[in-house]
Amino acid sequence: NWRMTDSVASWTWPGCEGRSAEIEVFSPGTKVALHNDGQLVACKPLENCKAVFCTPYHPGTLTAIAYGADGAECGRTVLQTAGTATQVVVAPEESAVRAGDIFYVPMYLADAKGALSPAKEASVTVEVEGAGRLLALGSARPDTTESYQAHQFTTYRGRLLAVVLSEKTGKVQIKANADGLAQGAAQVQVDE
């Protein structure tokens, strides 16, 4: 109830082709232009940093370009329709930390090009080896009964987050597995 919108930053909605989509754009500036696969949908003024557009959904590329009072571009966001999820991507926020640090490791389900595939959900098993250990694993799913202290958790809108403690110097290896998807892996260096 505290959110001002239920918008999701995604242009991947399988099964909704041809249906009307409401697009909310939030940006500084005075106006924003919305393009769907390179074609201008509309250009609207920003009111309280927001503009709302309606257009039929079809897979492709959605681009919002904001302009300032001087007419110069002041912001741009691109959303690309993702294909079917084929892999788990492990993307630590940092490549190196100090011993004793807690760090975060976002993970997501991605298509063959590495784009987030938010329409797919999967139960992901995470292993942390080497100089660290897994403290918690979870997603933003509001109705879960899964344990945040387990090594397995279900994604929400294709995403998951691991919290890892670096215990000593060396390397921390993080691996993520889900049935039918290619394994994701990453390393984080731990220094003194």
C-alpha positions in Angstrom: 0.0 0.0 0.0 2.9 2.4 0.4 4.0 2.2 -3.2 2.8 5.0 -5.5 2.5 2.7 -8.5 2.5 -1.0 -9.3 4.6 -0.5 -12.5 7.3 -3.0 -13.3 10.4 -2.0 -15.4 9.8 -4.7 -18.0 8.7 -5.0 -21.6 8.4 -8.8 -21.4 4.8 -9.9 -21.1 4.2 -13.3 -22.8 0.6 -13.9 -23.7 -0.3 -10.2 -23.6 0.5 -9.5 -27.3 -2.0 -7.0 -28.8 -3.4 -6.0 -25.4 -3.3 -2.4 -24.3 -0.3 -1.6 -22.0 -0.1 1.4 -19.7 3.4 2.8 -19.5 4.5 5.1 -16.7 7.6 7.1 -17.3 9.3 8.9 -14.4 11.9 11.5 -15.2 13.2 15.0 -14.6 12.7 17.4 -17.5 9.8 19.0 -19.2 8.6 16.3 -21.7 9.2 12.7 -22.7 8.9 10.9 -26.0 8.1 7.2 -26.1 9.2 5.0 -29.0 8.1 1.5 -29.7 10.6 -0.4 -32.0 11.8 3.0 -33.2 8.4 4.4 -34.0 7.2 7.4 -32.0 4.2 6.5 -29.8 3.7 10.0 -28.4 5.4 12.9 -26.8 3.9 14.2 -23.6 4.7 16.8 -21.0 6.1 15.6 -17.7 3.8 16.5 -14.8 5.3 16.0 -11.4 8.1 14.1 -13.1 5.6 11.6 -14.6 4.0 10.9 -18.0 1.6 8.0 -18.8 1.2 6.4 -22.2 -1.0 3.7 -23.6 0.0 1.5 -26.5 -0.6 -2.1 -27.7 2.0 -4.5 -26.3 4.2 -6.4 -28.8 7.6 -7.8 -28.1 10.5 -5.6 -29.1 12.2 -2.4 -27.8 10.5 0.4 -25.8 12.5 3.6 -25.5 11.7 6.6 -23.3 13.6 9.9 -24.0 13.3 12.8 -21.6 14.0 16.4 -22.7 14.8 19.5 -20.6 13.4 23.0 -21.0 16.2 23.8 -23.5 15.1 20.8 -25.7 18.2 18.8 -25.0 18.0 15.1 -24.0 18.4 14.7 -20.3 17.6 11.0 -19.8 16.9 7.8 -21.7 15.7 4.3 -20.7 15.4 1.3 -22.9 13.4 -1.9 -22.2 14.0 -4.9 -24.4 11.8 -7.9 -24.5 13.6 -10.9 -23.2 13.6 -14.4 -24.7 13.0 -17.6 -22.8 15.3 -18.0 -19.8 18.2 -20.3 -20.5 20.7 -19.4 -17.7 21.2 -18.1 -14.2 23.4 -15.0 -14.1 25.4 -14.4 -10.9 26.4 -10.7 -10.7 28.2 -9.7 -7.5 28.0 -6.0 -6.7 31.7 -5.9 -6.0 34.6 -7.9 -7.4 36.8 -7.4 -4.4 36.1 -7.0 -0.7 37.9 -7.1 2.6 37.9 -10.0 5.1 35.0 -9.7 7.4 32.8 -7.7 4.9 29.3 -8.6 4.0 28.5 -8.3 0.3 25.5 -8.8 -1.9 25.2 -11.0 -5.0 22.2 -10.3 -7.2 21.2 -13.2 -9.4 18.7 -13.3 -12.3 17.3 -15.6 -14.9 18.4 -14.5 -18.4 17.8 -15.3 -22.0 20.7 -16.4 -24.3 21.7 -12.8 -24.8 21.9 -12.2 -21.0 18.8 -10.1 -20.8 16.7 -10.5 -17.6 13.7 -12.8 -18.2 11.2 -11.6 -15.6 8.3 -13.8 -16.8 10.2 -17.0 -15.7 10.4 -18.2 -12.1 12.7 -21.0 -10.9 13.9 -22.5 -7.7 17.6 -21.7 -7.5 20.2 -23.5 -5.4 23.2 -21.4 -4.4 26.6 -22.8 -3.2 29.2 -20.5 -1.7 32.7 -22.0 -1.4 36.2 -20.8 -0.5 36.8 -17.8 1.6 33.2 -17.0 2.4 29.8 -18.4 3.4 26.2 -17.8 2.5 24.3 -15.8 5.2 21.0 -15.4 3.5 19.2 -16.0 0.2 15.9 -14.5 -0.9 13.7 -12.6 -3.4 11.2 -9.8 -3.1 8.3 -12.2 -3.3 5.8 -10.8 -0.8 4.0 -14.1 -0.1 6.8 -16.6 0.5 7.1 -19.2 3.2 10.6 -20.2 2.2 13.5 -19.8 4.6 16.0 -17.0 4.0 18.7 -19.1 5.7 18.3 -22.0 3.2 20.5 -22.6 0.2 17.5 -22.7 -2.2 14.9 -20.1 -2.9 12.4 -19.2 -5.7 13.0 -16.2 -7.8 10.5 -13.3 -8.0 10.2 -11.6 -11.4 13.3 -13.5 -12.4 15.5 -12.1 -9.6 17.2 -13.4 -6.4 19.7 -11.9 -3.9 22.4 -13.7 -1.9 24.1 -12.2 1.2 27.6 -13.5 1.7 30.2 -13.0 4.5 33.8 -12.9 3.5 35.5 -14.9 6.3 39.2 -14.8 5.3 41.5 -13.8 2.5 41.3 -15.7 -0.8 38.5 -16.2 -3.3 34.8 -16.7 -2.8 33.1 -18.8 -5.4 29.4 -18.4 -5.9 27.5 -20.9 -8.0 23.7 -20.9 -8.8 21.8 -23.8 -10.3 18.2 -24.2 -11.4 16.6 -27.2 -13.3 16.7 -26.8 -17.1 19.0 -23.7 -16.9 22.7 -23.2 -17.4 24.6 -22.8 -14.2 25.7 -19.3 -13.2 29.0 -18.7 -11.4 31.2 -15.8 -10.2 34.2 -15.1 -8.0 34.9 -12.4 -5.5 38.4 -11.7 -4.2 38.8 -11.2 -0.5 41.8 -9.1 0.7 43.0 -8.3 4.2 
